[in-house]
Amino acid sequence: MLRLFPTVFTSPLLYPPASSVHLRTRRLLPLRLRLRVRAFAAAASSPSARSLSLLEWGKVCDAVASFAGTAHGRDATKKQLWEVEDVSYEQSRRLLQETEAAVWLLDNAGGAMDFSGLDTVAVESAIHCVSGGAVIKGLEAIAVAVLMLFVESLQINIKAAMKQDEDSHNRLMPLTETVLDAVINKSLVKSIQDIVDDDGSVKDTASTELRRYRERVQLLENKLYQLMDRLMRNAESETSLSEVCIVNGRCCIRTTGDKSSNFDGLLLSSGSDAGSMVEPIAAVPLNDELQEARALVVKAELDVLSKLTDKILLELESIQSLLQETIKLDKVTARAKYSIAHDGTIPDLYLPNCQRETVTSATDGSVNTTSSVHHPKKSWKLYMENAYHPLLLQQHQENLRQAKRDVANAKAEIRRRKIYGQDIEDEDQLASHLDAMKLRVSQLEKARPVPVDFMIAEETTVLVITGPNTGGKTISLKTVGLASLMAKIGLYILASEPVKIPWFNAVYADIGDEQSLTQSLSTFSGHLKNIGAIRAQSTSESLVLLDEVGAGTNPLEGAALGMSLLESFAEAGSFLTLATTHHGELKTLKYSNGSFENACVEFDEENLKPTFKILWGIPGRSNAINIAERLGLPLDIIESSRRLLGTAGAEINALIMDMERFKQEYQHHLREAQHLLMQSKVLHDNLELAQKNIADHTSAQSKRKARVVSEYAVMARSIIRKKFQELQEAAIAERMIEEEKAAKNTKSERVKDPEPIGNSAIGKTQKTDTKLVAAANGGEDGIPEVGDLVYVPKLRNQATVVKIDPSKDELQVQAGMMKLKLKFKDVKIQKKVSR
């Protein structure tokens, strides 16, 4: 079947333009090698490439690239870092924003940013294979499926992370917009997983023919092994040995010994050492059939992969886009991981001559990050506090990790020997080695590289650093140069917050021995040649680093030349120039030109070693004679040296000593003032907290008092109401008693009046009957019911029946707010409730 394929799909990522490489060679070279060739060609042609080499920028690039998870990510990271010279200010800002977004993603979705499980080389091979018309391999197909699943998982994690912060969407969108918009073909992923296993082999379930052919191969192999086993048992001999071997896919028997084999076959090879290789005649048909079955298996696998290739071809453009975006994210993540691993700080990058006062120094010595809150006292051109040289810090961390691994391995070895009951013959020696390793770890933890502070004022154009050799002057220059390059390419600065640094269009450096035997140049000539090129190429947006300016020639002439060079750079050479020197004359430029500033590396004369700290505002002084005196050189030589040095030199050194002492005293008082200021802030915060607690306590007590008063008022009202009811009931009872007494008096008066004898008995009988009837019927109107309206003569008021107790001949009535228990005879029904 004829299969048609489109033109090979290319992209800037997979086929970057390279005018210096032949087109045909470019297509044959793998991507990683092409990236390296381009990076080397760019570095060789760049005017400041030599400066990058002197600053060891390549080692920084390798260190950052090691944090990438894929091979393409590492190469792309190196390529981007090496192109630092071509990055504009806007691009630098965008790179820093990408790194900041990746740092945020690592903090909120760190697991999703692990690219180490991707095989981008296999994916690229799959793209070339499919686009070129070939059939894709199993491992390549699995790599494509893993890539698509990884991007799908990445989309889910990024969307979840975006919901955690209101500003996260705008922060992450420039970095992840393309990835979030990518559409994953899940049916293609399922097809790949159904056909290809994780190890790249085609599954038996890929097709019925493949399963049948593989079962046929297995059956034939079993028959062959059984046949070979039977033949070898029948041909066993004391003087010969035999074993089954596979030669070109055919099952054979190799015999060794003095006698020939006891079975017929085709002799494939023979030798005294290797023995004889024989294919038995009985095995030839089975071997032929097995070869045919294996060929059918290969054809069935090829058919399955061919159909899978057609499906991948339809999604080829999407797969290549996913690969490009994944490599881009891996590249940005490598920068973020490097910045996090070394505890970096995002710099405030600004364009020279367009400064923004974002890092200022207040009168109390503290550093403010916003000028809108504190009125600025001094603006900085470059501000880096506790700045580390990245390579020194990296080497220290690697040494510390290795020392800790050695300790862990030693402990594990001792523990393993104890668990398995092995005798530890040299137990004391192992223990001493372990103690030495622990001591090494402790020493490394204490011997952390010394950070350097850089606080260069806005009006300073040239900084002159003086001090003894091995004092850290060159490391200080390289630290500033590497920090400038790192900020420009989107990396965090290895310093404490905050960091303010200019964006430099180029960094030029003249560091080290410039002797060139091929060009017949001395050290002095090599320096002059390089400085002349730097002076011609530097602009008002450049950083220039000059190490030991004016060295290598007569001191007087070298000093004069160095002064002229630095004055030239101060006038129109660069935005900022940092120079180290041993010439004392260069220290005086500060007092005649406001663009100059002095600094020196501190030297501990007691221990005769440098402290690697920079003292700002004062020049360094000569320590050679003092060091010689402390080392025990004869006094006559010391005195003679001082006389030869002259009174002026001694006075200058004495003045510098006084300045250093005053500087140290100032630093001491400044630290003490900062400590007191911190204590006052803490006390002020504690006072505010105490005031707040008092106010809260007062408010709580007021609320509690009001609540208690309210509760007592409710209780008082209840007691008063109860007492009032009791008094009312007592008054009613008293009035009822008085009425009963009045009624008795009236009755006694009636008894005194005699009645006729004839009528008295009849009347008495009738009254008795009437009372009985009334008592039986609840008074004159009968027995009241609940809800009836009755008249209470004792109250001279109406009431409502609320409860009846016939057993006690009582009822309970409600008269206004009062409830009374009365006898049936004490009430008269006025209104019956209809039922």
LOZA-774147 format. One record per residue (C-alpha): residue in one letter; y, x, z. Coordinates in steps of 0.02 Angstrom, whole numbers, plus 50000, padded with zeros to 5 digits. Each point is the difference from the previous one (the first is absolute). Layout:
AYXZ
...
REM end
This chain:
M500005000050000
L501695006849950
R501235000350147
L501865000949966
F501195008050126
P501895000649999
T501025015849994
V499825011150152
F501094992850139
T501235012850064
S501355000350133
P501275012450069
L498895002750151
L498395004249907
Y500855009049857
P501625007750061
P501075008149867
A499865018849995
S500905008449857
S499345017250050
V498184994749983
H499174996349836
L499634981549972
R498165002849973
T499865011150152
R500954987050102
R498734986749957
L498555011050049
L500725005950164
P499634989350152
L501464991950088
R499995011450153
L500055015849894
R501374993049889
L501074995950152
R499805017850064
V500465007349831
R501564989349991
A500515004350179
F499785018649966
A500974998949837
A501424990650085
A500075012550142
A500035014849882
S501454993149899
S501064993950147
P501505010850046
S499654998050187
A498105001549986
R500075017450076
S500954993050149
L498644987050024
S498725013950000
L500985010150128
L500104984650113
E498114997549979
W500284982549936
G498305000149918
K499135000950169
V500984984950059
C499484990849841
D498175004150034
A500174994350181
V500754983349951
A498754997349858
S498545002750120
F500444983250080
A499654990749837
G498344990949992
T499575002149816
A499915014749882
H501324992449885
G501094996250152
R499975018250053
D500445006249827
A501364986949977
T500745004550170
K500075018549957
K500764996249831
Q501364989050076
L500415012550137
W500165014249876
E501264989749900
V501204999950148
E501375008349896
D500074985449878
V500214986450132
S501694991350006
Y500864993650157
E499534981949960
Q498195005149972
S499995009450165
R500614984550091
R498664989649915
L498645012650045
L500544999750182
Q499964981049999
E498235000549928
T499455012350134
E500794989350136
A499114984649933
A498345009449996
V500265005950179
W500294981950052
L498444994649906
L498965013550085
D500594993750169
N499614981849959
A498575001049874
G499355017750017
G498204996349951
A500524992449835
M500885016249949
D498435010949998
F499745005449820
S498595012450036
G498654987749944
L500664999149822
D499315010749858
T501495000449883
V499175013449892
A498554988249963
V501224985749965
E500985010849878
S498365005349918
A499524981749985
I501674996049915
H499765014249875
C498194995149972
V500334981649968
S501575002949897
G499075012949894
G498594988249955
A498655007450111
V498924990850125
I500575001250180
K498915008750129
G499424991850160
L501025010950118
E501554997149895
A499754981250006
I499785000550190
A501605010350015
V500944986649902
A499314986250113
V500455009850158
L501775002449934
M500234981549967
L499304995150170
F501125012950085
V501564993049916
E499484982350049
S499795005450182
L501655009249991
Q500894984349939
I499314990050147
N500525013050129
I501745002549927
K500334981249998
A499414998750180
A501115014650051
M501504992249915
K499874984950114
Q500225010650157
D501815004549967
E501434990549921
D500665015349908
S498285006349948
H500014990449836
N501575008349935
R499445016850069
L498294999849917
M500374990949838
P500625015249901
L498425009350047
T498674986549986
E500714987349878
T498875005549856
V498465000450109
L500344982750071
D500244993049825
A498365007449936
V498644987349958
I498245005150047
N498604993849886
K498724995250132
S498734994549870
L500015017649926
V499765007650172
K498534988350030
S499255004449831
I500085018550041
Q499244997450172
D498614989249927
I499555013149871
V500325017050080
D499455006150171
D501095010250117
D499195016249942
G500414996149818
S498244994749948
V499724984049904
K499164986750106
D498314992749955
T500804982750002
A501235004749862
S498804992849867
T498214993549988
E499565013149868
L500575014250113
R498964993450145
R498464998449890
Y500185017349924
R500265008250170
E498464991350069
R499055006549849
V500625017850035
Q499484998950182
L498284993649953
L499735014249875
E500595013050125
N498764993550129
K498595001049872
L500485017649953
Y500065005950181
Q498304992050034
L499285008349846
M500715017050046
D499354998350177
R498254996049938
L500015014449876
M500575012550133
R498664994250123
N498655001949870
A500625017349954
E500205006850177
S499495018150018
E500085012550141
T500855012949891
S501334988849919
L501374988250052
S500804985849900
E501504988550015
V500864986449898
C501595004949908
I501214991349883
V500435009149839
N501274991649885
G499574983450078
R498135002149973
C498765001050144
C499035016450001
I498915010650115
R500395017850050
T498525010750052
T500025016950086
G498485011250024
D498825011649913
K498984986949910
S500594988249866
S500134981550030
N498454989149997
F500804986149896
D500524999049818
G501824999249954
L501475007049905
L500535016950066
L501894999650010
S500285017050081
S499055013550090
G500415015150106
S499285010750136
D501324995150126
A500464982149953
G498234994949955
S499504988649857
M500894983949954
V498784987549923
E500214982149942
P498294991950015
I499334991449845
A499694984250100
A501834999550052
V500755001749825
P499954981449955
L500724995050168
N501375013149984
D500444993649826
E500044982150061
L501055005150151
Q501275008649887
E500154984449893
A500224989050155
R501355011550067
A500904999349834
L499984981150009
V500735000850177
V501415011249938
K500354988149856
A500024984950116
E501205008950119
L501115004649853
D500044981949941
V500514993950172
L501375013250018
S500594996349823
K500304981850044
L500895005550159
T501085011849896
D500574985349893
K500584990850156
I500925015350067
L500835002649832
L500864983250017
E500765005550167
L500355018049951
E501894998550005
S499964991950172
I498815013450066
Q501125013949939
S501524991750080
L499044998750165
L499555018449989
Q501815005049971
E500664989650145
T498635006150116
I500415018149962
K501844996350030
L499634992150169
D498845014350045
K501405012249957
V501274991050108
T498744997950141
A499675018849998
R501855003250033
A499994987250140
K498425006850082
Y500705017749994
S501614994150080
I499074990750137
A498775014250034
H501435012250033
D501084987450095
G501395000349871
T501654990849999
I500754990649854
P501595009249952
D501724992949969
L500205006849824
Y501755000049928
L500815006149841
P501135015250022
N501854996449994
C499614981650039
Q499545001650183
R499744985750120
E500315003550183
T498334994250066
V499555014450114
T501385005750115
S500185009850160
A500834991650147
T500925008750139
D498524998750115
G498915009649879
S498944985349950
V499634995749820
N500524983149934
T499224991849849
T501364987349964
S501835003849995
S500464981850021
V499475000050183
H500665017050057
H501565007949932
P499475016049910
K500615016350072
K499235011649871
S499164997449832
W498515010249946
K499585006549829
L498215003450053
Y499214994450163
M498205003850046
E499475001250181
N498325007950046
A499585003549819
Y498315008149963
H499475010849855
P498664988849921
L498795014049958
L500105007950173
L499734983050082
Q498554996349882
Q499175016850036
H500194997350187
Q499224982649990
E498555006549895
N499675014250121
L500064988050147
R498814987749915
Q498795014149958
A500055006650179
K499644982650068
R498564998049876
D499285016650059
V500064994050180
A499174983549954
N498645008949900
A499655012150142
K499854985750125
A498854990549881
E498885015349978
I499835002750188
R499664981350025
R498705000149859
R499075014550076
K499944991550169
I499414983449927
Y498575007949901
G499515011150145
Q500375016249912
D500255015350107
I501775006050002
E499705018550012
D501815005249989
E500714985550102
D501335010950079
Q500515006849831
L500124982649925
A501034994050148
S501195014849982
H500184996549814
L500394981850038
D501315005150128
A500775011749873
M500084985849873
K500824988450126
L501255013750041
R500375001749815
V500344981349989
S501155000850150
Q500955014849926
L500224991349833
E500644984250084
K501325010450089
A500405010949848
R500734986049896
P501245006149868
V501785000950064
P501124986849917
V501725004349936
D501604989950017
F501204998949852
M501704992350031
I501155005249858
A501744992550005
E500724990949852
E501345013149968
T498735014349996
T499505006649830
V499195016750045
L498955003250156
V499695018250046
I498465002750112
T499815016850084
G498745007350121
P498555012150015
N498515001249884
T498534988350034
G501234988850089
G499744984949888
K501465001449880
T498944999049842
I498954985850072
S501614990650037
L500565001749819
K498324994049935
T499994985450122
V501664993649931
G499455002849820
L498344991150020
A500804985750098
S501244997549857
L498594999549872
M498954988250107
A501434987750022
K500375000549815
I498214996049949
G499764985850125
L499195008750148
Y500504998450182
I500845014950085
L499015008550139
A501394998550129
S500614988750140
E501024984549964
P501284998549929
V500045011249846
K501465001349879
I499795010849846
P500885001149832
W499154996649835
F500005016649904
N499805000649813
A499155016950021
V499485012250136
Y500235018449958
A499265013650109
D500055018950002
I498745004850133
G498895015250018
D499765016349907
E500644998749822
Q499375016949939
S499334999149822
L499105015349931
T499754991849830
Q501894998049977
S500425016750086
L500984990650134
S500215005850178
T500064988050147
F501894999649995
S500054997649811
G498724986150008
H501034990850131
L501605001849899
K499174993849841
N499324984750087
I501624996250095
G500985001649838
A498884986949918
I500174988650152
R501895001849997
A500054995249817
Q498884984750021
S500534992950169
T501194985250005
S500964990250130
E498394990350036
S498855015150026
L499245008450151
V499975019149998
L498935010350119
L500345018850005
D498935011150110
E500695017150054
V501494999049884
G500735017249960
A498455009350059
G499135014249908
T501515011349969
N501375009450090
P500494989450152
L501875000749963
E499814995549818
G498654987150039
A501124991850129
A501484999349882
L498924992949861
G499234987350118
M501714994150059
S500594997749820
L498424990649952
L500124988050147
E501854996949970
S499594996249819
F498684987150051
A501234992750126
E501344997349868
A499014992149860
G498205005150009
S499014986750092
F500134985350117
L499165010050139
T499495018250012
L498945007550139
A499925018950011
T499205012450119
T500655017750023
H500035015450109
H501755004949947
G501234997450141
E501464998449879
L499334983349935
K500174992850175
T501895001349989
L500164988349850
K500044985150117
Y501645005850076
S500885001549832
N499224985549904
G499744982550071
S498534996849883
F498915012750092
E498984997750158
N499005012450103
A498314998150083
C498735012150070
V498195000150053
E499805002250186
F499185015850068
D499235002050172
E500525017450057
E498974998950159
N498364997849905
L500635008749841
K499474985949885
P500884986249903
T500004981950060
F500134992949821
K501454989050054
I501684999049911
L501635001850094
W501424991549909
G501795005849987
I499745018250050
P499445015249899
G498515010550045
R500215017250070
S499085016449978
N498595002650124
A499305016449936
I500825011650129
N499644988150146
I498194998249945
A499845018949985
E500705002050176
R498774987450072
L498575008649910
G500395016150091
L500885010649869
P500905014850082
L501734995950068
D500865014049905
I499404992549836
I500574982750056
E501735006250049
S500175009949840
S499544984649899
R501314989850088
R501345013249971
L499545000549816
L500074981149993
G501785000950062
T501064990750124
A500394985949879
G498164996249975
A499705000250186
E501454988350029
I499364988149866
N498285000050077
A500764997050172
L501014985649928
I498464992749919
M499065001750164
D501394990550088
M499954986749864
E498124998550017
R500164998450189
F501354986849982
K498944991249870
Q498494999950114
E501064994050146
Y500724986549888
Q498244994849947
H499474999850183
H501484989450051
L499734988949849
R498184997150046
E500524996850180
A501334987849943
Q498764991249887
H498784999150146
L501334992750113
L500534988149863
M498214994349981
Q499874997650188
S501624990150002
K499344989149859
V498404997150097
L500994995750158
H501154988749900
D498504991149925
N499234998350174
L501644993050066
E500104987449860
L498204995250034
A500364998050186
Q501524989249962
K498974989449885
N498644998250132
I501314995050131
A500754987249882
D498274993249959
H499564999350185
T501634991250043
S499734987349862
A498214997250056
Q500534997550181
S501364987749949
K498754990049899
R498765000550144
K501334994250125
A500514985549887
R498174995149979
V499685000350189
V501594989750035
S499464987449870
E498264998750076
Y500704997550175
A501224986849936
V498564990349924
M499055001150163
A501544994350099
R500274985049886
S498184995250021
I500105001250190
I501624989950005
R499244986549889
K498474999050112
K501024999150160
F501104986649922
Q498464989549956
E499325002250176
L501664994550076
Q500064984949885
E498244995050049
A500415002250184
A501554989149983
I499014986549910
A498645000550131
E501294998750138
R500834985249914
M498314991549977
I499635002350186
E501674992250045
E499674985349885
E498284997650078
K500804999850173
A501284987549940
A498614989249927
K499045000450164
N501544994850096
T500254985349883
K498184995050018
S500095000550190
E501504988549996
R499044987549892
V498545000150122
K501154994850141
D500414983249909
P498544987750037
E499254989449860
P499214982650012
I498255000450067
G499234990349860
N500805009849865
S499855016950083
A498135001349978
I500044994249822
G501475011349959
K499175014850083
T498434997149901
Q500954998649838
K501005016050034
T498405009450039
D499214994349837
T501565004549903
K500035017750071
L498175002649960
V500244994249822
A501555010849980
A499115015050070
A498534997049885
N501124997849848
G501215014350035
G501404990050072
E500654984049930
D499775005449818
G498265007750013
I499405018549983
P501205010849897
E499385011649863
V500595017249940
G501604998049902
D500534983650086
L501804998550057
V500074995550185
Y501374996850127
V499985010150161
P500954990550135
K500105015150111
L500905009849863
R500924984949936
N499615006749829
Q498764998549859
A498585012449968
T498585003049878
V498185000650052
V499255017149953
K498385000050100
I498904987050093
D498715003150136
P499164983050038
S498835007750129
K501465004150113
D501044984849949
E501345012449940
L500985003649843
Q501215013849944
V501664995449921
Q501365010049910
A501794995450046
G501185011749911
M499615017750061
M498964993850147
K498164996250010
L499414989050145
K498334994050065
L500094981750057
K498844985950048
F499714985449884
K500954988950120
D501555010749991
V500334996249815
K500294984849892
I499534999449817
Q501504996349893
K499325003849826
K498225001949941
V499635012049858
S499244990449857
R498285006149950
REM end
